[in-house]
Amino acid sequence: MDGQRTHDERLQRLLDRAEIVELIDRWFLCLDLRDVGEKRARFFFTEDARSETPLGDHDGLADLVEGTRVALGRFDRTQHVGANHVVDVDGDHAAVRWNAVMTHVHPASRGAAQPFVVGGYWEGDAVRTPDGWRFRRIAVHPVWTTGEPPVLTPPPGD
């Protein structure tokens, strides 16, 4: 019986890891497709999710979606490539980390501006919900950049 439990536990860990890696990959796809509205974001995040980025931190699903929309709006297109996923599952919680290269193409109005490319890693926490694994927290950690960074305008009222 113990051998079966060990086998079942190993199988569950593999299934959990596969589901979390798919969550990561589909999140990157949604970023590149610009399909990050609140309805879509519910497939990826808990209501109380937090994101931590170089452009600011966001608490709660609505704030996270708006922050993502504003960040992506600075570019015509993006391409996010993730690799080396590390997933440590502990029951219904998981710590995740993966490397990424994120290419950001400037709007045509910037002329021949070189794309802004960021290499770094993402990390965060995921939780098992009745609807599957969801991020409770994600954080982007740039390690290097090349090209021209985005033009940052102050928020209204500043």
Biotite code that builds the C-alpha atoms (Angstrom):
import biotite.structure as struc

atoms = struc.array([
    struc.Atom([0.000, 0.000, 0.000], chain_id="A", res_id=1, res_name="MET", atom_name="CA", element="C"),
    struc.Atom([2.824, 2.428, 0.833], chain_id="A", res_id=2, res_name="ASP", atom_name="CA", element="C"),
    struc.Atom([4.335, 1.859, -2.617], chain_id="A", res_id=3, res_name="GLY", atom_name="CA", element="C"),
    struc.Atom([1.029, 2.812, -4.238], chain_id="A", res_id=4, res_name="GLN", atom_name="CA", element="C"),
    struc.Atom([0.710, 5.966, -2.120], chain_id="A", res_id=5, res_name="ARG", atom_name="CA", element="C"),
    struc.Atom([4.243, 6.993, -3.065], chain_id="A", res_id=6, res_name="THR", atom_name="CA", element="C"),
    struc.Atom([3.448, 6.324, -6.736], chain_id="A", res_id=7, res_name="HIS", atom_name="CA", element="C"),
    struc.Atom([0.206, 8.326, -6.477], chain_id="A", res_id=8, res_name="ASP", atom_name="CA", element="C"),
    struc.Atom([1.987, 11.194, -4.730], chain_id="A", res_id=9, res_name="GLU", atom_name="CA", element="C"),
    struc.Atom([4.690, 11.296, -7.408], chain_id="A", res_id=10, res_name="ARG", atom_name="CA", element="C"),
    struc.Atom([2.063, 11.245, -10.135], chain_id="A", res_id=11, res_name="LEU", atom_name="CA", element="C"),
    struc.Atom([0.165, 14.099, -8.449], chain_id="A", res_id=12, res_name="GLN", atom_name="CA", element="C"),
    struc.Atom([3.372, 16.171, -8.178], chain_id="A", res_id=13, res_name="ARG", atom_name="CA", element="C"),
    struc.Atom([3.992, 15.668, -11.899], chain_id="A", res_id=14, res_name="LEU", atom_name="CA", element="C"),
    struc.Atom([0.421, 16.645, -12.752], chain_id="A", res_id=15, res_name="LEU", atom_name="CA", element="C"),
    struc.Atom([0.616, 19.732, -10.524], chain_id="A", res_id=16, res_name="ASP", atom_name="CA", element="C"),
    struc.Atom([3.921, 20.771, -12.093], chain_id="A", res_id=17, res_name="ARG", atom_name="CA", element="C"),
    struc.Atom([2.551, 20.321, -15.622], chain_id="A", res_id=18, res_name="ALA", atom_name="CA", element="C"),
    struc.Atom([-0.534, 22.401, -14.793], chain_id="A", res_id=19, res_name="GLU", atom_name="CA", element="C"),
    struc.Atom([1.544, 25.206, -13.261], chain_id="A", res_id=20, res_name="ILE", atom_name="CA", element="C"),
    struc.Atom([3.995, 25.309, -16.180], chain_id="A", res_id=21, res_name="VAL", atom_name="CA", element="C"),
    struc.Atom([1.015, 25.503, -18.531], chain_id="A", res_id=22, res_name="GLU", atom_name="CA", element="C"),
    struc.Atom([-0.388, 28.351, -16.417], chain_id="A", res_id=23, res_name="LEU", atom_name="CA", element="C"),
    struc.Atom([2.909, 30.214, -16.886], chain_id="A", res_id=24, res_name="ILE", atom_name="CA", element="C"),
    struc.Atom([3.079, 29.554, -20.633], chain_id="A", res_id=25, res_name="ASP", atom_name="CA", element="C"),
    struc.Atom([-0.541, 30.558, -21.206], chain_id="A", res_id=26, res_name="ARG", atom_name="CA", element="C"),
    struc.Atom([-0.018, 33.755, -19.165], chain_id="A", res_id=27, res_name="TRP", atom_name="CA", element="C"),
    struc.Atom([2.869, 34.705, -21.451], chain_id="A", res_id=28, res_name="PHE", atom_name="CA", element="C"),
    struc.Atom([0.705, 33.935, -24.487], chain_id="A", res_id=29, res_name="LEU", atom_name="CA", element="C"),
    struc.Atom([-2.067, 36.188, -23.159], chain_id="A", res_id=30, res_name="CYS", atom_name="CA", element="C"),
    struc.Atom([0.451, 38.983, -22.630], chain_id="A", res_id=31, res_name="LEU", atom_name="CA", element="C"),
    struc.Atom([1.630, 38.718, -26.237], chain_id="A", res_id=32, res_name="ASP", atom_name="CA", element="C"),
    struc.Atom([-1.921, 38.505, -27.580], chain_id="A", res_id=33, res_name="LEU", atom_name="CA", element="C"),
    struc.Atom([-2.925, 41.396, -25.308], chain_id="A", res_id=34, res_name="ARG", atom_name="CA", element="C"),
    struc.Atom([-5.767, 39.292, -23.990], chain_id="A", res_id=35, res_name="ASP", atom_name="CA", element="C"),
    struc.Atom([-5.476, 40.432, -20.379], chain_id="A", res_id=36, res_name="VAL", atom_name="CA", element="C"),
    struc.Atom([-8.926, 41.701, -19.495], chain_id="A", res_id=37, res_name="GLY", atom_name="CA", element="C"),
    struc.Atom([-10.376, 40.948, -16.081], chain_id="A", res_id=38, res_name="GLU", atom_name="CA", element="C"),
    struc.Atom([-12.451, 38.029, -17.378], chain_id="A", res_id=39, res_name="LYS", atom_name="CA", element="C"),
    struc.Atom([-9.383, 36.365, -18.911], chain_id="A", res_id=40, res_name="ARG", atom_name="CA", element="C"),
    struc.Atom([-7.195, 37.196, -15.898], chain_id="A", res_id=41, res_name="ALA", atom_name="CA", element="C"),
    struc.Atom([-9.460, 35.073, -13.686], chain_id="A", res_id=42, res_name="ARG", atom_name="CA", element="C"),
    struc.Atom([-7.977, 32.026, -15.451], chain_id="A", res_id=43, res_name="PHE", atom_name="CA", element="C"),
    struc.Atom([-4.567, 33.016, -14.070], chain_id="A", res_id=44, res_name="PHE", atom_name="CA", element="C"),
    struc.Atom([-4.987, 34.906, -10.800], chain_id="A", res_id=45, res_name="PHE", atom_name="CA", element="C"),
    struc.Atom([-6.836, 34.844, -7.515], chain_id="A", res_id=46, res_name="THR", atom_name="CA", element="C"),
    struc.Atom([-9.004, 37.860, -6.651], chain_id="A", res_id=47, res_name="GLU", atom_name="CA", element="C"),
    struc.Atom([-6.417, 39.025, -4.113], chain_id="A", res_id=48, res_name="ASP", atom_name="CA", element="C"),
    struc.Atom([-3.445, 38.553, -6.454], chain_id="A", res_id=49, res_name="ALA", atom_name="CA", element="C"),
    struc.Atom([-0.408, 40.825, -6.261], chain_id="A", res_id=50, res_name="ARG", atom_name="CA", element="C"),
    struc.Atom([2.033, 41.675, -9.032], chain_id="A", res_id=51, res_name="SER", atom_name="CA", element="C"),
    struc.Atom([5.417, 43.274, -8.493], chain_id="A", res_id=52, res_name="GLU", atom_name="CA", element="C"),
    struc.Atom([7.056, 44.836, -11.545], chain_id="A", res_id=53, res_name="THR", atom_name="CA", element="C"),
    struc.Atom([9.678, 47.485, -12.275], chain_id="A", res_id=54, res_name="PRO", atom_name="CA", element="C"),
    struc.Atom([6.795, 49.753, -13.351], chain_id="A", res_id=55, res_name="LEU", atom_name="CA", element="C"),
    struc.Atom([4.919, 49.352, -10.075], chain_id="A", res_id=56, res_name="GLY", atom_name="CA", element="C"),
    struc.Atom([3.157, 46.948, -7.756], chain_id="A", res_id=57, res_name="ASP", atom_name="CA", element="C"),
    struc.Atom([-0.518, 46.069, -8.078], chain_id="A", res_id=58, res_name="HIS", atom_name="CA", element="C"),
    struc.Atom([-2.842, 44.570, -5.491], chain_id="A", res_id=59, res_name="ASP", atom_name="CA", element="C"),
    struc.Atom([-6.060, 42.805, -6.410], chain_id="A", res_id=60, res_name="GLY", atom_name="CA", element="C"),
    struc.Atom([-7.207, 41.455, -9.748], chain_id="A", res_id=61, res_name="LEU", atom_name="CA", element="C"),
    struc.Atom([-8.623, 44.705, -11.158], chain_id="A", res_id=62, res_name="ALA", atom_name="CA", element="C"),
    struc.Atom([-5.496, 46.708, -10.289], chain_id="A", res_id=63, res_name="ASP", atom_name="CA", element="C"),
    struc.Atom([-3.239, 43.983, -11.700], chain_id="A", res_id=64, res_name="LEU", atom_name="CA", element="C"),
    struc.Atom([-5.197, 43.933, -14.979], chain_id="A", res_id=65, res_name="VAL", atom_name="CA", element="C"),
    struc.Atom([-5.073, 47.724, -15.306], chain_id="A", res_id=66, res_name="GLU", atom_name="CA", element="C"),
    struc.Atom([-1.343, 47.841, -14.567], chain_id="A", res_id=67, res_name="GLY", atom_name="CA", element="C"),
    struc.Atom([-0.704, 45.146, -17.165], chain_id="A", res_id=68, res_name="THR", atom_name="CA", element="C"),
    struc.Atom([-2.849, 46.961, -19.731], chain_id="A", res_id=69, res_name="ARG", atom_name="CA", element="C"),
    struc.Atom([-0.939, 50.214, -19.196], chain_id="A", res_id=70, res_name="VAL", atom_name="CA", element="C"),
    struc.Atom([2.463, 48.478, -19.373], chain_id="A", res_id=71, res_name="ALA", atom_name="CA", element="C"),
    struc.Atom([1.623, 46.628, -22.598], chain_id="A", res_id=72, res_name="LEU", atom_name="CA", element="C"),
    struc.Atom([0.095, 49.785, -24.068], chain_id="A", res_id=73, res_name="GLY", atom_name="CA", element="C"),
    struc.Atom([3.554, 51.332, -24.285], chain_id="A", res_id=74, res_name="ARG", atom_name="CA", element="C"),
    struc.Atom([4.461, 48.911, -27.090], chain_id="A", res_id=75, res_name="PHE", atom_name="CA", element="C"),
    struc.Atom([3.111, 47.779, -30.452], chain_id="A", res_id=76, res_name="ASP", atom_name="CA", element="C"),
    struc.Atom([3.913, 44.132, -29.718], chain_id="A", res_id=77, res_name="ARG", atom_name="CA", element="C"),
    struc.Atom([5.738, 41.909, -27.302], chain_id="A", res_id=78, res_name="THR", atom_name="CA", element="C"),
    struc.Atom([7.181, 38.432, -27.205], chain_id="A", res_id=79, res_name="GLN", atom_name="CA", element="C"),
    struc.Atom([7.684, 36.678, -23.862], chain_id="A", res_id=80, res_name="HIS", atom_name="CA", element="C"),
    struc.Atom([9.741, 33.490, -23.833], chain_id="A", res_id=81, res_name="VAL", atom_name="CA", element="C"),
    struc.Atom([9.966, 31.470, -20.619], chain_id="A", res_id=82, res_name="GLY", atom_name="CA", element="C"),
    struc.Atom([12.220, 28.555, -19.718], chain_id="A", res_id=83, res_name="ALA", atom_name="CA", element="C"),
    struc.Atom([13.789, 26.630, -16.845], chain_id="A", res_id=84, res_name="ASN", atom_name="CA", element="C"),
    struc.Atom([10.592, 26.408, -14.816], chain_id="A", res_id=85, res_name="HIS", atom_name="CA", element="C"),
    struc.Atom([11.162, 25.464, -11.189], chain_id="A", res_id=86, res_name="VAL", atom_name="CA", element="C"),
    struc.Atom([7.978, 24.434, -9.395], chain_id="A", res_id=87, res_name="VAL", atom_name="CA", element="C"),
    struc.Atom([8.000, 23.445, -5.717], chain_id="A", res_id=88, res_name="ASP", atom_name="CA", element="C"),
    struc.Atom([4.584, 22.126, -4.730], chain_id="A", res_id=89, res_name="VAL", atom_name="CA", element="C"),
    struc.Atom([3.635, 21.795, -1.074], chain_id="A", res_id=90, res_name="ASP", atom_name="CA", element="C"),
    struc.Atom([0.040, 20.582, -0.865], chain_id="A", res_id=91, res_name="GLY", atom_name="CA", element="C"),
    struc.Atom([-2.198, 23.292, -2.293], chain_id="A", res_id=92, res_name="ASP", atom_name="CA", element="C"),
    struc.Atom([0.582, 25.890, -2.565], chain_id="A", res_id=93, res_name="HIS", atom_name="CA", element="C"),
    struc.Atom([3.508, 26.180, -4.940], chain_id="A", res_id=94, res_name="ALA", atom_name="CA", element="C"),
    struc.Atom([6.559, 28.403, -5.204], chain_id="A", res_id=95, res_name="ALA", atom_name="CA", element="C"),
    struc.Atom([7.459, 29.029, -8.852], chain_id="A", res_id=96, res_name="VAL", atom_name="CA", element="C"),
    struc.Atom([10.376, 30.590, -10.703], chain_id="A", res_id=97, res_name="ARG", atom_name="CA", element="C"),
    struc.Atom([11.301, 30.735, -14.371], chain_id="A", res_id=98, res_name="TRP", atom_name="CA", element="C"),
    struc.Atom([13.714, 32.579, -16.622], chain_id="A", res_id=99, res_name="ASN", atom_name="CA", element="C"),
    struc.Atom([12.421, 34.872, -19.344], chain_id="A", res_id=100, res_name="ALA", atom_name="CA", element="C"),
    struc.Atom([13.499, 36.950, -22.286], chain_id="A", res_id=101, res_name="VAL", atom_name="CA", element="C"),
    struc.Atom([10.920, 39.648, -22.991], chain_id="A", res_id=102, res_name="MET", atom_name="CA", element="C"),
    struc.Atom([11.086, 41.610, -26.254], chain_id="A", res_id=103, res_name="THR", atom_name="CA", element="C"),
    struc.Atom([9.091, 44.838, -26.541], chain_id="A", res_id=104, res_name="HIS", atom_name="CA", element="C"),
    struc.Atom([8.614, 46.511, -29.943], chain_id="A", res_id=105, res_name="VAL", atom_name="CA", element="C"),
    struc.Atom([8.075, 50.258, -29.786], chain_id="A", res_id=106, res_name="HIS", atom_name="CA", element="C"),
    struc.Atom([5.201, 52.001, -31.562], chain_id="A", res_id=107, res_name="PRO", atom_name="CA", element="C"),
    struc.Atom([5.925, 53.130, -35.127], chain_id="A", res_id=108, res_name="ALA", atom_name="CA", element="C"),
    struc.Atom([5.751, 56.731, -33.866], chain_id="A", res_id=109, res_name="SER", atom_name="CA", element="C"),
    struc.Atom([9.128, 56.144, -32.143], chain_id="A", res_id=110, res_name="ARG", atom_name="CA", element="C"),
    struc.Atom([10.733, 55.793, -35.562], chain_id="A", res_id=111, res_name="GLY", atom_name="CA", element="C"),
    struc.Atom([13.524, 53.252, -35.832], chain_id="A", res_id=112, res_name="ALA", atom_name="CA", element="C"),
    struc.Atom([13.821, 52.783, -32.080], chain_id="A", res_id=113, res_name="ALA", atom_name="CA", element="C"),
    struc.Atom([15.493, 49.525, -31.160], chain_id="A", res_id=114, res_name="GLN", atom_name="CA", element="C"),
    struc.Atom([13.240, 47.035, -29.386], chain_id="A", res_id=115, res_name="PRO", atom_name="CA", element="C"),
    struc.Atom([13.545, 47.012, -25.621], chain_id="A", res_id=116, res_name="PHE", atom_name="CA", element="C"),
    struc.Atom([14.660, 43.536, -24.560], chain_id="A", res_id=117, res_name="VAL", atom_name="CA", element="C"),
    struc.Atom([14.696, 42.410, -20.953], chain_id="A", res_id=118, res_name="VAL", atom_name="CA", element="C"),
    struc.Atom([16.294, 39.243, -19.653], chain_id="A", res_id=119, res_name="GLY", atom_name="CA", element="C"),
    struc.Atom([15.487, 38.153, -16.167], chain_id="A", res_id=120, res_name="GLY", atom_name="CA", element="C"),
    struc.Atom([13.283, 35.911, -14.137], chain_id="A", res_id=121, res_name="TYR", atom_name="CA", element="C"),
    struc.Atom([9.777, 35.739, -12.742], chain_id="A", res_id=122, res_name="TRP", atom_name="CA", element="C"),
    struc.Atom([8.893, 34.199, -9.418], chain_id="A", res_id=123, res_name="GLU", atom_name="CA", element="C"),
    struc.Atom([5.798, 33.902, -7.348], chain_id="A", res_id=124, res_name="GLY", atom_name="CA", element="C"),
    struc.Atom([3.273, 31.821, -5.511], chain_id="A", res_id=125, res_name="ASP", atom_name="CA", element="C"),
    struc.Atom([0.452, 29.725, -6.909], chain_id="A", res_id=126, res_name="ALA", atom_name="CA", element="C"),
    struc.Atom([-2.459, 28.139, -5.088], chain_id="A", res_id=127, res_name="VAL", atom_name="CA", element="C"),
    struc.Atom([-4.769, 25.280, -5.958], chain_id="A", res_id=128, res_name="ARG", atom_name="CA", element="C"),
    struc.Atom([-8.354, 26.523, -6.297], chain_id="A", res_id=129, res_name="THR", atom_name="CA", element="C"),
    struc.Atom([-11.560, 24.665, -7.216], chain_id="A", res_id=130, res_name="PRO", atom_name="CA", element="C"),
    struc.Atom([-10.928, 25.936, -10.774], chain_id="A", res_id=131, res_name="ASP", atom_name="CA", element="C"),
    struc.Atom([-7.273, 24.836, -10.926], chain_id="A", res_id=132, res_name="GLY", atom_name="CA", element="C"),
    struc.Atom([-3.950, 26.459, -10.115], chain_id="A", res_id=133, res_name="TRP", atom_name="CA", element="C"),
    struc.Atom([-3.890, 30.278, -9.939], chain_id="A", res_id=134, res_name="ARG", atom_name="CA", element="C"),
    struc.Atom([-1.193, 32.812, -9.161], chain_id="A", res_id=135, res_name="PHE", atom_name="CA", element="C"),
    struc.Atom([-1.560, 34.612, -5.857], chain_id="A", res_id=136, res_name="ARG", atom_name="CA", element="C"),
    struc.Atom([1.627, 36.613, -6.439], chain_id="A", res_id=137, res_name="ARG", atom_name="CA", element="C"),
    struc.Atom([3.998, 37.173, -9.339], chain_id="A", res_id=138, res_name="ILE", atom_name="CA", element="C"),
    struc.Atom([7.117, 39.305, -9.514], chain_id="A", res_id=139, res_name="ALA", atom_name="CA", element="C"),
    struc.Atom([9.330, 40.271, -12.450], chain_id="A", res_id=140, res_name="VAL", atom_name="CA", element="C"),
    struc.Atom([13.067, 40.619, -11.778], chain_id="A", res_id=141, res_name="HIS", atom_name="CA", element="C"),
    struc.Atom([15.083, 42.158, -14.631], chain_id="A", res_id=142, res_name="PRO", atom_name="CA", element="C"),
    struc.Atom([18.708, 41.045, -14.785], chain_id="A", res_id=143, res_name="VAL", atom_name="CA", element="C"),
    struc.Atom([19.776, 42.794, -18.000], chain_id="A", res_id=144, res_name="TRP", atom_name="CA", element="C"),
    struc.Atom([18.317, 45.038, -20.705], chain_id="A", res_id=145, res_name="THR", atom_name="CA", element="C"),
    struc.Atom([19.257, 46.171, -24.169], chain_id="A", res_id=146, res_name="THR", atom_name="CA", element="C"),
    struc.Atom([17.698, 48.591, -26.630], chain_id="A", res_id=147, res_name="GLY", atom_name="CA", element="C"),
    struc.Atom([15.628, 51.641, -25.865], chain_id="A", res_id=148, res_name="GLU", atom_name="CA", element="C"),
    struc.Atom([13.420, 51.557, -22.761], chain_id="A", res_id=149, res_name="PRO", atom_name="CA", element="C"),
    struc.Atom([9.826, 52.770, -22.973], chain_id="A", res_id=150, res_name="PRO", atom_name="CA", element="C"),
    struc.Atom([8.907, 56.407, -22.619], chain_id="A", res_id=151, res_name="VAL", atom_name="CA", element="C"),
    struc.Atom([7.448, 56.662, -19.154], chain_id="A", res_id=152, res_name="LEU", atom_name="CA", element="C"),
    struc.Atom([4.898, 59.370, -18.627], chain_id="A", res_id=153, res_name="THR", atom_name="CA", element="C"),
    struc.Atom([3.832, 60.372, -15.137], chain_id="A", res_id=154, res_name="PRO", atom_name="CA", element="C"),
    struc.Atom([0.369, 59.271, -14.006], chain_id="A", res_id=155, res_name="PRO", atom_name="CA", element="C"),
    struc.Atom([-2.395, 61.865, -14.394], chain_id="A", res_id=156, res_name="PRO", atom_name="CA", element="C"),
    struc.Atom([-2.312, 64.450, -11.623], chain_id="A", res_id=157, res_name="GLY", atom_name="CA", element="C"),
    struc.Atom([1.452, 64.305, -11.011], chain_id="A", res_id=158, res_name="ASP", atom_name="CA", element="C"),
])
